[in-house]
């Protein structure tokens, strides 16, 4: 006996939760009381009220409440313990769906009803007893069943807790509450990840906005895309509040059907390619452009930057002017493997002069046959390199008439001049 007493002598006073549902208070279980309790062979702490609840309990009285069955004049007792528990949970009014003992006994013989679980996508049911049905409809049988969970869902629900989730709007640090009920419904549908939602602040901003029509980003398109309210809230969170550059639905659909193309470099003789992006193809189509673009490949683009325009002497003897050999033309010559230098061409002044002339037919002074006097022949005469022909080839070979070189006619004032 001395040994047992020594084992219990080390017990300390302990705080035990109040037995009243909804109360977070405690009562003090003294060590001596614990020892006496354990000597009686009991291990769990007794169910008692905290001092505050006990004081309220003593101020309350049992109350008679009319039976929920409208055809019954009896009542049931709302005990002061039940009233205290209701008060701790913030309820002051008595429940209105309770039956007196006689009606409960009568209802037990009635049929129960299997009601679908309130959780969407759950195929379970819960049992609505005859007693509950009578209490709900006052004995008329007209009341619809309440919204409840099946037992399986209810057990899962008790193990869940409300969870704070990040706001769906980027750059927002707010959170929204993913409730236990919402988690349960998501699980019944096979979802494990939380949905994307806004915090309360972003949702409040959203309510004051309207969707807006914003021009399509594709040049040449006159349609618009819908700048939705959530997109506007996100833009505000980024700080600019400006609409993004996006395509209309028609352009986006066409864009997804396209792919980047490889086009030949525009430099003749180059085997390189350049990329024609999808967006550039789409913009060309919107502008009505049908021809493929002519651009430089990356290698030619880099190489052409190191070249400069060269001034090359005119191909015609007697002309002191030059023509411009463009960097791209020089590059083309390299790509074709030509090493002899620039091509032989007319300067711009000679070309202008030639373009202003017509090929002439002039009579031979020997036989009267027509001689074709070409435009470049005329140019060479003007430059003083050649002379104007007076005899046809046959007359020159036969030596008929005056020598061609000796009979060249002097140019008249009406002769065309280079640059006129």
C-alpha contacts under 8 A as a table, 3 or more apart, distances in Angstrom:
res1	aa1	res2	aa2	distance
1	X	4	X	5.18
1	X	5	X	6.29
2	X	5	X	5.18
2	X	6	X	6.23
3	X	6	X	5.12
3	X	7	X	6.41
4	X	7	X	5.15
4	X	8	X	6.59
5	X	8	X	5.33
5	X	9	X	6.00
6	X	9	X	5.08
6	X	10	X	7.41
7	X	10	X	6.57
8	X	11	X	5.72
8	X	35	X	5.78
9	X	35	X	7.84
11	X	31	X	4.97
11	X	32	X	7.60
11	X	34	X	7.41
11	X	35	X	7.38
12	X	30	X	6.85
12	X	31	X	4.80
13	X	28	X	6.67
13	X	29	X	5.61
13	X	30	X	4.23
13	X	31	X	4.71
14	X	28	X	5.73
14	X	29	X	5.02
14	X	30	X	6.30
14	X	31	X	7.33
15	X	26	X	5.86
15	X	27	X	5.62
15	X	28	X	4.71
15	X	29	X	6.01
16	X	26	X	5.18
16	X	27	X	5.38
16	X	28	X	6.31
16	X	29	X	6.63
16	X	45	X	7.59
17	X	24	X	6.99
17	X	25	X	6.11
17	X	26	X	4.31
17	X	27	X	6.49
17	X	50	X	7.56
18	X	21	X	7.93
18	X	23	X	6.52
18	X	24	X	6.86
18	X	25	X	5.54
18	X	26	X	4.90
18	X	27	X	6.34
18	X	47	X	7.40
18	X	48	X	6.01
18	X	49	X	4.73
18	X	50	X	5.03
19	X	23	X	7.82
19	X	47	X	5.46
19	X	48	X	5.42
19	X	49	X	5.41
19	X	50	X	7.76
20	X	23	X	5.73
20	X	49	X	6.39
20	X	53	X	7.56
20	X	84	X	7.47
20	X	85	X	5.57
20	X	88	X	7.81
21	X	85	X	5.44
21	X	88	X	7.15
21	X	89	X	7.58
22	X	85	X	6.52
22	X	86	X	7.95
22	X	88	X	5.11
22	X	89	X	5.09
23	X	85	X	7.86
23	X	88	X	5.80
23	X	89	X	7.73
25	X	50	X	5.93
25	X	52	X	7.94
26	X	49	X	7.59
26	X	50	X	5.13
27	X	48	X	7.48
27	X	49	X	6.75
27	X	50	X	4.56
27	X	51	X	6.64
29	X	33	X	6.66
29	X	34	X	6.78
30	X	33	X	5.35
30	X	34	X	6.32
31	X	34	X	4.98
31	X	35	X	6.25
32	X	35	X	5.07
32	X	36	X	6.41
33	X	36	X	5.19
33	X	37	X	6.05
34	X	37	X	4.99
34	X	38	X	6.12
35	X	38	X	5.21
35	X	39	X	6.14
36	X	39	X	5.10
36	X	40	X	6.61
37	X	40	X	5.46
37	X	41	X	7.08
37	X	42	X	5.92
37	X	43	X	7.68
38	X	41	X	5.06
38	X	42	X	5.01
38	X	43	X	6.07
39	X	42	X	7.31
49	X	52	X	7.86
49	X	53	X	5.83
49	X	54	X	5.60
50	X	53	X	5.43
50	X	54	X	6.09
51	X	54	X	5.02
51	X	55	X	6.17
52	X	55	X	5.26
52	X	56	X	6.45
53	X	56	X	5.06
53	X	57	X	5.92
53	X	84	X	7.45
54	X	57	X	4.90
54	X	58	X	6.34
55	X	58	X	5.35
55	X	59	X	6.72
56	X	59	X	5.17
56	X	60	X	6.55
56	X	84	X	7.31
57	X	60	X	5.32
57	X	80	X	6.52
57	X	81	X	6.75
57	X	84	X	6.39
58	X	61	X	7.85
60	X	80	X	5.53
60	X	83	X	7.90
60	X	84	X	7.85
61	X	79	X	7.06
61	X	80	X	5.20
62	X	77	X	6.47
62	X	78	X	5.69
62	X	79	X	4.37
62	X	80	X	4.89
63	X	77	X	5.67
63	X	78	X	5.09
63	X	79	X	6.39
63	X	80	X	7.57
64	X	75	X	6.03
64	X	76	X	5.74
64	X	77	X	4.75
64	X	78	X	6.19
65	X	75	X	5.24
65	X	76	X	5.37
65	X	77	X	6.11
65	X	78	X	6.60
65	X	94	X	7.71
66	X	73	X	7.05
66	X	74	X	6.21
66	X	75	X	4.19
66	X	76	X	6.44
66	X	100	X	7.88
67	X	70	X	7.28
67	X	72	X	6.46
67	X	73	X	6.85
67	X	74	X	5.74
67	X	75	X	4.60
67	X	76	X	6.19
67	X	98	X	6.20
67	X	99	X	4.74
67	X	100	X	5.22
68	X	72	X	7.87
68	X	96	X	6.17
68	X	97	X	5.35
68	X	98	X	5.40
68	X	99	X	5.22
68	X	100	X	7.75
68	X	134	X	7.68
68	X	135	X	5.06
68	X	136	X	7.32
68	X	138	X	5.43
69	X	72	X	5.36
69	X	99	X	6.47
69	X	103	X	7.41
69	X	134	X	6.50
69	X	135	X	5.96
69	X	137	X	7.53
69	X	138	X	3.99
69	X	139	X	5.24
70	X	73	X	7.67
70	X	138	X	4.82
70	X	139	X	6.53
71	X	138	X	7.35
71	X	139	X	7.11
72	X	103	X	7.82
74	X	100	X	6.33
75	X	99	X	7.40
75	X	100	X	5.28
76	X	98	X	7.49
76	X	99	X	6.66
76	X	100	X	4.73
76	X	101	X	7.10
78	X	82	X	6.45
78	X	83	X	6.73
78	X	94	X	7.43
79	X	82	X	5.24
79	X	83	X	6.19
80	X	83	X	4.79
80	X	84	X	5.99
81	X	84	X	5.10
81	X	85	X	6.33
82	X	85	X	5.14
82	X	86	X	6.21
83	X	86	X	5.05
83	X	87	X	6.13
83	X	92	X	7.84
83	X	94	X	7.76
84	X	87	X	5.05
84	X	88	X	6.23
85	X	88	X	5.18
85	X	89	X	6.52
86	X	89	X	5.16
86	X	90	X	6.39
86	X	91	X	4.97
86	X	92	X	6.70
87	X	90	X	4.97
87	X	91	X	5.00
87	X	92	X	5.80
88	X	91	X	7.37
91	X	94	X	7.89
95	X	98	X	6.71
97	X	132	X	7.59
97	X	135	X	4.74
97	X	136	X	5.57
98	X	135	X	5.62
99	X	102	X	7.87
99	X	103	X	5.80
99	X	104	X	5.81
99	X	131	X	7.77
99	X	134	X	7.97
99	X	135	X	5.87
100	X	103	X	5.42
100	X	104	X	6.18
101	X	104	X	5.06
101	X	105	X	6.20
102	X	105	X	5.14
102	X	106	X	6.22
103	X	106	X	4.88
103	X	107	X	5.98
103	X	131	X	7.91
104	X	107	X	5.09
104	X	108	X	6.27
104	X	131	X	5.76
105	X	108	X	5.39
105	X	109	X	7.49
106	X	109	X	6.06
106	X	110	X	7.62
107	X	110	X	5.30
107	X	130	X	5.38
107	X	131	X	4.77
107	X	134	X	6.85
108	X	129	X	7.95
108	X	130	X	6.13
108	X	131	X	6.02
109	X	130	X	7.60
110	X	130	X	5.32
110	X	131	X	7.87
111	X	129	X	7.29
111	X	130	X	5.64
112	X	127	X	6.63
112	X	128	X	5.64
112	X	129	X	4.44
112	X	130	X	4.88
113	X	127	X	5.67
113	X	128	X	5.00
113	X	129	X	6.44
113	X	130	X	7.61
114	X	125	X	5.98
114	X	126	X	5.70
114	X	127	X	4.72
114	X	128	X	6.17
115	X	125	X	5.23
115	X	126	X	5.38
115	X	127	X	6.21
115	X	128	X	6.70
115	X	145	X	7.28
116	X	123	X	7.10
116	X	124	X	6.18
116	X	125	X	4.33
116	X	126	X	6.50
116	X	150	X	7.63
117	X	120	X	7.54
117	X	122	X	6.51
117	X	123	X	6.99
117	X	124	X	5.54
117	X	125	X	4.83
117	X	126	X	6.29
117	X	147	X	7.57
117	X	148	X	6.01
117	X	149	X	4.68
117	X	150	X	5.00
118	X	122	X	7.94
118	X	147	X	5.49
118	X	148	X	5.17
118	X	149	X	5.13
118	X	150	X	7.62
119	X	122	X	5.66
119	X	149	X	6.33
119	X	153	X	7.63
119	X	184	X	7.48
119	X	185	X	5.76
119	X	188	X	7.58
120	X	185	X	6.11
120	X	188	X	7.23
120	X	189	X	7.87
121	X	185	X	7.31
121	X	188	X	5.63
121	X	189	X	5.75
122	X	188	X	5.76
122	X	189	X	7.89
124	X	150	X	5.87
124	X	152	X	7.92
125	X	149	X	7.56
125	X	150	X	5.14
126	X	148	X	7.44
126	X	149	X	6.77
126	X	150	X	4.67
126	X	151	X	6.77
128	X	132	X	6.48
128	X	133	X	6.74
128	X	145	X	7.39
129	X	132	X	5.28
129	X	133	X	6.24
130	X	133	X	4.99
130	X	134	X	6.19
131	X	134	X	5.28
131	X	135	X	6.27
132	X	135	X	5.03
132	X	136	X	6.05
133	X	136	X	5.11
133	X	137	X	6.28
133	X	139	X	7.69
133	X	141	X	7.12
133	X	143	X	7.57
133	X	145	X	7.59
134	X	137	X	5.50
134	X	138	X	5.50
134	X	139	X	4.60
134	X	140	X	7.38
134	X	141	X	6.86
135	X	138	X	5.43
135	X	139	X	6.88
136	X	139	X	7.82
136	X	143	X	6.30
137	X	140	X	5.53
137	X	141	X	5.69
137	X	142	X	5.95
137	X	143	X	4.71
138	X	141	X	7.56
140	X	143	X	7.67
149	X	152	X	7.94
149	X	153	X	5.89
149	X	154	X	5.73
150	X	153	X	5.44
150	X	154	X	6.15
151	X	154	X	5.02
151	X	155	X	6.23
152	X	155	X	5.36
152	X	156	X	6.49
153	X	156	X	5.11
153	X	157	X	5.97
153	X	184	X	7.41
154	X	157	X	4.86
154	X	158	X	6.28
155	X	158	X	5.33
155	X	159	X	6.78
156	X	159	X	5.35
156	X	160	X	6.62
156	X	184	X	7.43
157	X	160	X	5.31
157	X	180	X	6.37
157	X	181	X	6.98
157	X	184	X	6.51
158	X	161	X	7.95
160	X	180	X	5.58
160	X	183	X	7.94
161	X	179	X	7.08
161	X	180	X	5.46
162	X	177	X	6.45
162	X	178	X	5.65
162	X	179	X	4.40
162	X	180	X	5.14
163	X	177	X	5.70
163	X	178	X	5.12
163	X	179	X	6.48
163	X	180	X	7.89
164	X	175	X	5.90
164	X	176	X	5.56
164	X	177	X	4.65
164	X	178	X	6.05
165	X	175	X	5.19
165	X	176	X	5.35
165	X	177	X	6.20
165	X	178	X	6.58
165	X	194	X	7.77
166	X	173	X	7.00
166	X	174	X	6.28
166	X	175	X	4.49
166	X	176	X	6.54
166	X	198	X	7.95
166	X	199	X	7.62
167	X	170	X	7.57
167	X	172	X	6.41
167	X	173	X	6.87
167	X	174	X	5.55
167	X	175	X	4.97
167	X	176	X	6.36
167	X	196	X	7.37
167	X	197	X	5.90
167	X	198	X	4.61
167	X	199	X	5.06
168	X	172	X	7.94
168	X	196	X	5.23
168	X	197	X	5.07
168	X	198	X	5.20
168	X	199	X	7.74
169	X	172	X	5.68
169	X	198	X	6.49
169	X	202	X	7.76
169	X	230	X	7.85
169	X	233	X	7.43
169	X	234	X	5.52
169	X	237	X	7.68
170	X	234	X	6.35
170	X	237	X	7.27
170	X	238	X	7.92
171	X	234	X	7.79
171	X	237	X	5.91
171	X	238	X	6.48
172	X	237	X	6.48
174	X	199	X	5.60
174	X	201	X	7.70
175	X	198	X	7.43
175	X	199	X	5.03
175	X	200	X	7.87
176	X	197	X	7.31
176	X	198	X	6.62
176	X	199	X	4.69
176	X	200	X	6.84
178	X	182	X	6.39
178	X	183	X	6.73
178	X	194	X	7.48
179	X	182	X	5.23
179	X	183	X	6.24
180	X	183	X	5.06
180	X	184	X	6.12
181	X	184	X	5.07
181	X	185	X	6.30
182	X	185	X	5.16
182	X	186	X	6.15
183	X	186	X	5.08
183	X	187	X	6.18
183	X	194	X	7.67
184	X	187	X	5.15
184	X	188	X	6.29
185	X	188	X	5.04
185	X	189	X	6.43
186	X	189	X	5.18
186	X	190	X	6.43
186	X	191	X	5.11
186	X	192	X	6.84
186	X	194	X	7.93
187	X	190	X	5.01
187	X	191	X	5.18
187	X	192	X	6.08
188	X	191	X	7.45
191	X	194	X	7.80
198	X	201	X	7.90
198	X	202	X	5.82
198	X	203	X	5.77
199	X	202	X	5.49
199	X	203	X	6.13
200	X	203	X	5.02
200	X	204	X	6.12
201	X	204	X	5.16
201	X	205	X	6.48
202	X	205	X	5.09
202	X	206	X	6.11
202	X	233	X	6.88
203	X	206	X	4.90
203	X	207	X	6.39
204	X	207	X	5.34
204	X	208	X	7.06
205	X	208	X	5.53
205	X	209	X	6.97
205	X	233	X	6.98
206	X	209	X	5.40
206	X	229	X	6.02
206	X	230	X	6.61
206	X	233	X	6.46
209	X	229	X	5.89
210	X	228	X	7.33
210	X	229	X	5.83
211	X	226	X	6.61
211	X	227	X	5.72
211	X	228	X	4.54
211	X	229	X	5.26
212	X	226	X	5.75
212	X	227	X	5.03
212	X	228	X	6.47
212	X	229	X	8.00
213	X	224	X	5.85
213	X	225	X	5.82
213	X	226	X	4.89
213	X	227	X	6.07
214	X	224	X	5.12
214	X	225	X	5.40
214	X	226	X	6.21
214	X	227	X	6.30
214	X	243	X	7.36
215	X	222	X	7.10
215	X	223	X	6.19
215	X	224	X	4.21
215	X	225	X	6.36
215	X	248	X	7.73
216	X	219	X	7.86
216	X	221	X	6.51
216	X	222	X	7.00
216	X	223	X	5.81
216	X	224	X	4.63
216	X	225	X	5.93
216	X	245	X	7.27
216	X	246	X	5.95
216	X	247	X	4.68
216	X	248	X	5.12
217	X	221	X	7.84
217	X	245	X	5.38
217	X	246	X	5.22
217	X	247	X	5.23
217	X	248	X	7.75
218	X	221	X	5.69
218	X	247	X	6.32
218	X	251	X	7.49
218	X	279	X	7.63
218	X	282	X	7.49
218	X	283	X	5.85
219	X	283	X	5.52
219	X	286	X	7.27
219	X	287	X	7.71
220	X	283	X	6.30
220	X	286	X	5.06
220	X	287	X	5.20
221	X	283	X	7.83
221	X	286	X	5.91
221	X	287	X	7.96
223	X	248	X	6.37
224	X	247	X	7.39
224	X	248	X	5.13
225	X	246	X	7.09
225	X	247	X	6.28
225	X	248	X	4.26
225	X	249	X	6.59
226	X	248	X	7.77
227	X	231	X	6.34
227	X	232	X	6.90
227	X	243	X	7.02
228	X	231	X	5.26
228	X	232	X	6.37
229	X	232	X	5.03
229	X	233	X	6.33
230	X	233	X	5.08
230	X	234	X	6.27
231	X	234	X	5.09
231	X	235	X	6.25
232	X	235	X	5.02
232	X	236	X	6.28
232	X	241	X	6.74
232	X	242	X	7.97
232	X	243	X	7.24
233	X	236	X	5.09
233	X	237	X	6.36
233	X	241	X	7.95
234	X	237	X	5.06
234	X	238	X	6.44
235	X	238	X	5.12
235	X	239	X	6.53
235	X	240	X	6.20
235	X	241	X	4.69
235	X	242	X	6.43
235	X	243	X	7.23
236	X	239	X	4.99
236	X	240	X	5.98
236	X	241	X	4.43
236	X	242	X	7.91
237	X	240	X	7.90
237	X	241	X	7.79
238	X	241	X	7.30
247	X	250	X	7.88
247	X	251	X	5.83
247	X	252	X	5.62
248	X	251	X	5.41
248	X	252	X	6.09
249	X	252	X	5.04
249	X	253	X	6.10
250	X	253	X	5.22
250	X	254	X	6.33
251	X	254	X	5.03
251	X	255	X	5.87
251	X	282	X	7.62
252	X	255	X	4.91
252	X	256	X	6.25
253	X	256	X	5.37
253	X	257	X	6.75
254	X	257	X	5.29
254	X	258	X	6.70
254	X	282	X	7.56
255	X	258	X	5.34
255	X	278	X	6.50
255	X	279	X	6.86
255	X	282	X	6.64
256	X	259	X	7.73
258	X	278	X	5.82
259	X	277	X	7.29
259	X	278	X	5.50
260	X	275	X	6.60
260	X	276	X	5.62
260	X	277	X	4.56
260	X	278	X	5.04
261	X	275	X	5.71
261	X	276	X	5.05
261	X	277	X	6.59
261	X	278	X	7.69
262	X	273	X	5.96
262	X	274	X	5.63
262	X	275	X	4.82
262	X	276	X	6.21
263	X	273	X	5.28
263	X	274	X	5.32
263	X	275	X	6.32
263	X	276	X	6.89
264	X	271	X	6.92
264	X	272	X	6.23
264	X	273	X	4.55
264	X	274	X	6.42
264	X	297	X	7.74
265	X	268	X	7.76
265	X	270	X	6.35
265	X	271	X	6.89
265	X	272	X	5.56
265	X	273	X	5.03
265	X	274	X	6.18
265	X	294	X	7.05
265	X	295	X	5.92
265	X	296	X	4.98
265	X	297	X	5.13
266	X	270	X	7.74
266	X	294	X	5.19
266	X	295	X	5.36
266	X	296	X	5.66
266	X	297	X	7.86
267	X	270	X	5.64
267	X	296	X	6.78
267	X	300	X	7.84
267	X	328	X	6.92
267	X	329	X	7.89
267	X	331	X	7.35
267	X	332	X	5.51
268	X	332	X	5.34
268	X	335	X	7.35
268	X	336	X	7.55
269	X	332	X	5.98
269	X	333	X	7.75
269	X	335	X	4.96
269	X	336	X	4.89
270	X	332	X	7.16
270	X	335	X	5.46
270	X	336	X	7.52
272	X	297	X	5.82
272	X	299	X	7.73
273	X	296	X	7.79
273	X	297	X	5.23
273	X	298	X	7.96
274	X	295	X	7.14
274	X	296	X	6.68
274	X	297	X	4.69
274	X	298	X	6.90
276	X	280	X	6.58
276	X	281	X	6.88
277	X	280	X	5.34
277	X	281	X	6.42
278	X	281	X	5.06
278	X	282	X	6.18
279	X	282	X	5.04
279	X	283	X	6.21
280	X	283	X	5.14
280	X	284	X	6.14
281	X	284	X	5.11
281	X	285	X	6.26
282	X	285	X	5.11
282	X	286	X	6.28
283	X	286	X	5.04
283	X	287	X	6.27
284	X	287	X	5.15
284	X	288	X	6.32
284	X	289	X	5.08
284	X	290	X	7.50
285	X	288	X	5.02
285	X	289	X	5.61
285	X	290	X	7.09
286	X	289	X	7.53
296	X	299	X	7.97
296	X	300	X	5.89
296	X	301	X	5.59
297	X	300	X	5.40
297	X	301	X	6.04
298	X	301	X	5.05
298	X	302	X	6.24
299	X	302	X	5.29
299	X	303	X	6.16
300	X	303	X	4.99
300	X	304	X	5.81
300	X	331	X	7.67
301	X	304	X	5.40
301	X	305	X	6.68
302	X	305	X	5.64
302	X	306	X	7.49
303	X	306	X	5.64
303	X	307	X	7.18
304	X	307	X	5.25
304	X	327	X	6.16
304	X	328	X	6.59
304	X	331	X	6.89
305	X	308	X	7.90
307	X	327	X	5.44
308	X	326	X	7.36
308	X	327	X	5.69
309	X	324	X	6.39
309	X	325	X	5.69
309	X	326	X	4.87
309	X	327	X	5.47
310	X	324	X	5.66
310	X	325	X	4.98
310	X	326	X	6.70
310	X	327	X	7.84
311	X	322	X	5.71
311	X	323	X	5.53
311	X	324	X	4.72
311	X	325	X	6.12
312	X	322	X	5.10
312	X	323	X	5.33
312	X	324	X	6.32
312	X	325	X	6.71
312	X	342	X	7.49
313	X	320	X	6.94
313	X	321	X	6.15
313	X	322	X	4.23
313	X	323	X	6.41
313	X	347	X	7.44
314	X	317	X	7.76
314	X	319	X	6.40
314	X	320	X	6.93
314	X	321	X	5.81
314	X	322	X	4.98
314	X	323	X	6.26
314	X	344	X	7.32
314	X	345	X	5.97
314	X	346	X	4.83
314	X	347	X	4.90
315	X	319	X	7.96
315	X	344	X	5.22
315	X	345	X	5.19
315	X	346	X	5.40
315	X	347	X	7.62
316	X	319	X	5.79
316	X	346	X	6.68
316	X	380	X	7.43
317	X	380	X	7.82
317	X	383	X	7.70
317	X	385	X	6.93
318	X	383	X	5.59
318	X	384	X	7.04
318	X	385	X	6.60
319	X	383	X	6.76
321	X	347	X	6.08
321	X	349	X	7.62
322	X	346	X	7.83
322	X	347	X	5.20
322	X	348	X	7.76
323	X	345	X	7.44
323	X	346	X	6.83
323	X	347	X	4.51
323	X	348	X	6.33
325	X	329	X	6.53
325	X	330	X	6.78
325	X	342	X	7.51
326	X	329	X	5.27
326	X	330	X	6.35
327	X	330	X	5.02
327	X	331	X	6.13
328	X	331	X	4.96
328	X	332	X	6.15
329	X	332	X	4.99
329	X	333	X	6.28
330	X	333	X	5.11
330	X	334	X	6.45
330	X	342	X	7.57
331	X	334	X	5.07
331	X	335	X	6.24
332	X	335	X	5.02
332	X	336	X	6.26
333	X	336	X	5.23
333	X	337	X	6.46
333	X	338	X	5.51
333	X	339	X	7.93
334	X	337	X	5.10
334	X	338	X	5.81
334	X	339	X	7.39
335	X	338	X	7.69
338	X	341	X	7.20
346	X	349	X	7.95
346	X	350	X	5.93
346	X	351	X	5.96
347	X	350	X	5.44
347	X	351	X	6.20
348	X	351	X	5.04
348	X	352	X	6.06
349	X	352	X	5.14
349	X	353	X	6.25
349	X	418	X	6.72
349	X	419	X	5.80
350	X	353	X	5.01
350	X	354	X	6.13
350	X	379	X	7.50
350	X	418	X	6.56
350	X	419	X	7.57
351	X	354	X	5.12
351	X	355	X	6.05
352	X	355	X	5.15
352	X	356	X	6.33
352	X	418	X	7.81
352	X	419	X	6.84
353	X	356	X	5.24
353	X	357	X	6.83
353	X	379	X	7.47
353	X	417	X	7.45
353	X	418	X	5.17
353	X	419	X	5.93
353	X	420	X	7.27
354	X	357	X	5.41
354	X	375	X	5.77
354	X	376	X	6.41
354	X	379	X	6.68
355	X	358	X	7.90
357	X	375	X	6.03
358	X	374	X	7.65
358	X	375	X	6.19
359	X	372	X	7.04
359	X	373	X	5.82
359	X	374	X	4.71
359	X	375	X	5.31
360	X	372	X	5.87
360	X	373	X	4.99
360	X	374	X	6.49
360	X	375	X	7.85
361	X	370	X	5.69
361	X	371	X	5.43
361	X	372	X	4.76
361	X	373	X	6.02
362	X	370	X	5.33
362	X	371	X	5.09
362	X	372	X	6.61
362	X	373	X	7.03
363	X	368	X	4.93
363	X	369	X	5.39
363	X	370	X	4.48
363	X	371	X	5.90
363	X	390	X	7.53
364	X	367	X	5.64
364	X	368	X	4.41
364	X	369	X	5.10
364	X	370	X	5.98
364	X	371	X	6.29
364	X	390	X	5.51
364	X	391	X	4.65
364	X	392	X	5.48
365	X	368	X	5.68
365	X	390	X	5.73
365	X	391	X	5.71
365	X	401	X	7.55
366	X	391	X	6.02
366	X	392	X	7.70
366	X	395	X	6.34
366	X	400	X	6.25
366	X	401	X	5.46
367	X	391	X	7.98
367	X	392	X	7.98
367	X	395	X	7.28
369	X	392	X	6.96
370	X	392	X	7.60
371	X	389	X	7.83
371	X	391	X	7.69
371	X	392	X	5.97
373	X	377	X	6.40
373	X	378	X	6.86
373	X	389	X	7.73
374	X	377	X	5.10
374	X	378	X	6.28
375	X	378	X	5.01
375	X	379	X	6.28
376	X	379	X	4.77
376	X	380	X	6.21
377	X	380	X	5.14
377	X	381	X	6.25
377	X	386	X	7.45
378	X	381	X	5.05
378	X	382	X	6.21
378	X	388	X	7.46
379	X	382	X	4.99
379	X	383	X	6.21
379	X	418	X	7.97
380	X	383	X	4.93
380	X	384	X	6.27
380	X	385	X	5.36
380	X	386	X	5.44
380	X	387	X	7.91
381	X	384	X	5.06
381	X	385	X	5.79
381	X	386	X	4.54
381	X	387	X	5.10
381	X	388	X	6.22
382	X	385	X	7.66
382	X	386	X	7.94
382	X	416	X	7.99
382	X	417	X	7.19
382	X	418	X	7.62
383	X	386	X	7.68
384	X	387	X	7.15
387	X	405	X	7.22
387	X	408	X	6.10
387	X	409	X	7.99
388	X	408	X	5.94
388	X	409	X	6.72
389	X	392	X	7.64
389	X	404	X	6.65
389	X	408	X	6.86
390	X	404	X	6.00
390	X	407	X	7.17
390	X	408	X	6.78
391	X	394	X	7.97
391	X	395	X	5.91
391	X	396	X	6.22
391	X	404	X	6.20
392	X	395	X	5.44
392	X	396	X	6.37
393	X	396	X	5.12
393	X	397	X	6.25
394	X	397	X	5.22
394	X	398	X	6.26
395	X	398	X	5.13
395	X	399	X	5.89
395	X	400	X	5.03
395	X	401	X	7.40
396	X	399	X	5.07
396	X	400	X	6.41
396	X	403	X	7.43
396	X	404	X	7.26
397	X	400	X	7.84
399	X	402	X	7.74
399	X	403	X	7.33
402	X	406	X	7.07
402	X	407	X	6.21
403	X	406	X	5.25
403	X	407	X	6.03
404	X	407	X	5.24
404	X	408	X	6.22
405	X	408	X	5.62
411	X	414	X	7.96
411	X	415	X	6.16
412	X	415	X	5.45
416	X	420	X	7.14
417	X	420	X	5.48
